[in-house]
Amino acid sequence: MRSREKIILEGVACAHQLDLEQQVHSMIFKMGYVGNVYSCTALLDMYAKCERVEVAYVVFRAYLSVILSHGMRL
């Protein structure tokens, strides 16, 4: 994940706009950054700053399953 995307996520986190959060999350998914450590951490941070703990937990669980699936293949 490039610094540009990280800056966008940080800006969205400060904006507290649900529709914008969902659009950025969708963009990250479409661009293939779902398994990326930086994008998942930035998403968790964004949702936590916006006080959307339930969504942050879903992102965390999805990321955890990616980590575990990579471990199973080794």
Backbone as CSV, one residue per row, in Angstrom:
resi,resn,N_x,N_y,N_z,CA_x,CA_y,CA_z,C_x,C_y,C_z
1,MET,0.840,-1.170,0.000,0.000,0.000,0.000,0.889,1.238,0.000
2,ARG,0.606,2.112,-0.889,1.399,3.333,-0.993,0.954,4.370,0.035
3,SER,1.802,5.325,0.264,1.508,6.341,1.273,0.280,7.158,0.902
4,ARG,0.003,7.274,-0.378,-1.179,8.029,-0.817,-2.462,7.409,-0.264
5,GLU,-2.583,6.082,-0.348,-3.767,5.410,0.172,-3.848,5.538,1.693
6,LYS,-2.699,5.484,2.344,-2.689,5.618,3.796,-3.166,7.008,4.206
7,ILE,-2.739,8.025,3.489,-3.170,9.393,3.781,-4.676,9.528,3.574
8,ILE,-5.197,8.904,2.532,-6.644,8.943,2.279,-7.395,8.314,3.438
9,LEU,-6.934,7.147,3.897,-7.597,6.486,5.015,-7.550,7.317,6.287
10,GLU,-6.430,7.970,6.536,-6.323,8.817,7.720,-7.273,10.007,7.618
11,GLY,-7.406,10.567,6.430,-8.332,11.673,6.233,-9.773,11.261,6.415
12,VAL,-10.120,10.091,5.912,-11.474,9.575,6.060,-11.776,9.309,7.532
13,ALA,-10.802,8.810,8.262,-10.993,8.527,9.683,-11.330,9.800,10.446
14,CYS,-10.756,10.900,10.049,-11.033,12.174,10.726,-12.366,12.775,10.291
15,ALA,-12.860,12.389,9.131,-14.095,12.972,8.594,-15.347,12.404,9.251
16,HIS,-15.291,11.175,9.746,-16.433,10.520,10.399,-17.649,10.449,9.474
17,GLN,-17.436,10.047,8.220,-18.529,9.925,7.265,-18.661,8.472,6.849
18,LEU,-19.772,7.859,7.206,-19.983,6.435,6.978,-19.912,6.061,5.501
19,ASP,-20.571,6.826,4.636,-20.572,6.467,3.211,-19.177,6.537,2.616
20,LEU,-18.395,7.513,3.039,-17.029,7.635,2.551,-16.159,6.485,3.057
21,GLU,-16.353,6.087,4.305,-15.617,4.946,4.870,-15.883,3.690,4.052
22,GLN,-17.143,3.449,3.746,-17.520,2.247,3.003,-16.958,2.273,1.585
23,GLN,-16.922,3.437,0.963,-16.366,3.546,-0.384,-14.871,3.250,-0.383
24,VAL,-14.163,3.770,0.608,-12.724,3.529,0.684,-12.450,2.059,0.966
25,HIS,-13.233,1.450,1.852,-13.079,0.033,2.156,-13.306,-0.796,0.892
26,SER,-14.327,-0.451,0.133,-14.617,-1.152,-1.119,-13.477,-0.983,-2.123
27,MET,-12.911,0.227,-2.187,-11.797,0.487,-3.097,-10.594,-0.379,-2.736
28,ILE,-10.307,-0.494,-1.452,-9.185,-1.323,-1.003,-9.416,-2.777,-1.399
29,PHE,-10.642,-3.249,-1.246,-10.981,-4.620,-1.613,-10.803,-4.835,-3.119
30,LYS,-11.321,-3.910,-3.922,-11.236,-4.038,-5.382,-9.809,-3.957,-5.902
31,MET,-8.965,-3.184,-5.215,-7.583,-3.023,-5.656,-6.696,-4.175,-5.211
32,GLY,-7.250,-5.096,-4.424,-6.499,-6.273,-4.021,-5.615,-6.087,-2.810
33,TYR,-5.896,-5.072,-2.003,-5.093,-4.810,-0.812,-5.646,-5.495,0.444
34,VAL,-6.593,-6.400,0.288,-7.258,-7.004,1.442,-6.280,-7.731,2.351
35,GLY,-5.354,-8.464,1.813,-4.408,-9.210,2.631,-3.174,-8.420,3.026
36,ASN,-3.135,-7.162,2.665,-1.984,-6.313,2.939,-2.009,-5.849,4.398
37,VAL,-0.896,-6.008,5.088,-0.805,-5.639,6.503,-1.130,-4.163,6.702
38,TYR,-0.585,-3.313,5.867,-0.774,-1.878,6.030,-2.226,-1.463,5.791
39,SER,-2.855,-2.035,4.762,-4.237,-1.653,4.480,-5.181,-2.141,5.572
40,CYS,-4.976,-3.353,6.074,-5.832,-3.858,7.146,-5.649,-3.056,8.429
41,THR,-4.418,-2.718,8.733,-4.161,-1.903,9.920,-4.787,-0.520,9.766
42,ALA,-4.673,0.057,8.580,-5.259,1.377,8.339,-6.779,1.315,8.420
43,LEU,-7.390,0.242,7.902,-8.838,0.089,8.011,-9.271,-0.046,9.467
44,LEU,-8.545,-0.867,10.210,-8.856,-1.012,11.637,-8.765,0.334,12.345
45,ASP,-7.721,1.081,12.053,-7.536,2.393,12.659,-8.662,3.344,12.265
46,MET,-9.033,3.321,10.988,-10.089,4.199,10.504,-11.407,3.912,11.216
47,TYR,-11.783,2.642,11.283,-13.043,2.299,11.916,-13.012,2.548,13.421
48,ALA,-11.877,2.327,14.052,-11.767,2.590,15.496,-11.898,4.085,15.784
49,LYS,-11.250,4.922,14.980,-11.346,6.374,15.175,-12.757,6.884,14.939
50,CYS,-13.490,6.196,14.084,-14.871,6.589,13.802,-15.854,5.908,14.747
51,GLU,-15.334,5.238,15.749,-16.124,4.554,16.771,-17.047,3.492,16.177
52,ARG,-16.558,2.789,15.182,-17.314,1.692,14.565,-16.595,0.381,14.887
53,VAL,-16.664,0.030,16.159,-15.926,-1.115,16.685,-16.400,-2.416,16.053
54,GLU,-17.688,-2.541,15.790,-18.218,-3.775,15.200,-17.598,-4.034,13.827
55,VAL,-17.501,-2.989,13.024,-16.921,-3.139,11.685,-15.422,-3.407,11.787
56,ALA,-14.761,-2.735,12.728,-13.330,-2.977,12.948,-13.096,-4.433,13.322
57,TYR,-13.987,-4.999,14.127,-13.861,-6.396,14.521,-14.025,-7.321,13.312
58,VAL,-14.953,-7.012,12.434,-15.157,-7.820,11.219,-13.904,-7.771,10.344
59,VAL,-13.321,-6.581,10.196,-12.087,-6.443,9.409,-10.973,-7.264,10.051
60,PHE,-10.877,-7.186,11.373,-9.847,-7.939,12.084,-10.022,-9.436,11.879
61,ARG,-11.243,-9.931,11.992,-11.498,-11.370,11.803,-11.156,-11.808,10.380
62,ALA,-11.498,-10.987,9.396,-11.190,-11.319,8.004,-9.679,-11.354,7.794
63,TYR,-8.979,-10.388,8.368,-7.532,-10.350,8.235,-6.891,-11.534,8.946
64,LEU,-7.429,-11.888,10.099,-6.918,-13.036,10.838,-7.080,-14.321,10.036
65,SER,-8.187,-14.466,9.338,-8.395,-15.668,8.521,-7.402,-15.709,7.357
66,VAL,-7.050,-14.547,6.806,-6.032,-14.503,5.749,-4.690,-14.967,6.299
67,ILE,-4.329,-14.482,7.468,-3.067,-14.870,8.092,-3.036,-16.365,8.357
68,LEU,-4.113,-16.900,8.906,-4.161,-18.319,9.231,-4.135,-19.178,7.971
69,SER,-4.805,-18.734,6.911,-4.792,-19.530,5.676,-3.392,-19.572,5.068
70,HIS,-2.645,-18.484,5.181,-1.266,-18.496,4.686,-0.411,-19.440,5.526
71,GLY,-0.652,-19.492,6.812,0.093,-20.378,7.692,-0.193,-21.839,7.423
72,MET,-1.424,-22.133,7.046,-1.802,-23.524,6.758,-1.134,-24.038,5.497
73,ARG,-0.852,-23.157,4.548,-0.258,-23.582,3.278,1.240,-23.836,3.386
74,LEU,1.871,-23.346,4.432,3.316,-23.500,4.547,3.716,-24.884,4.937
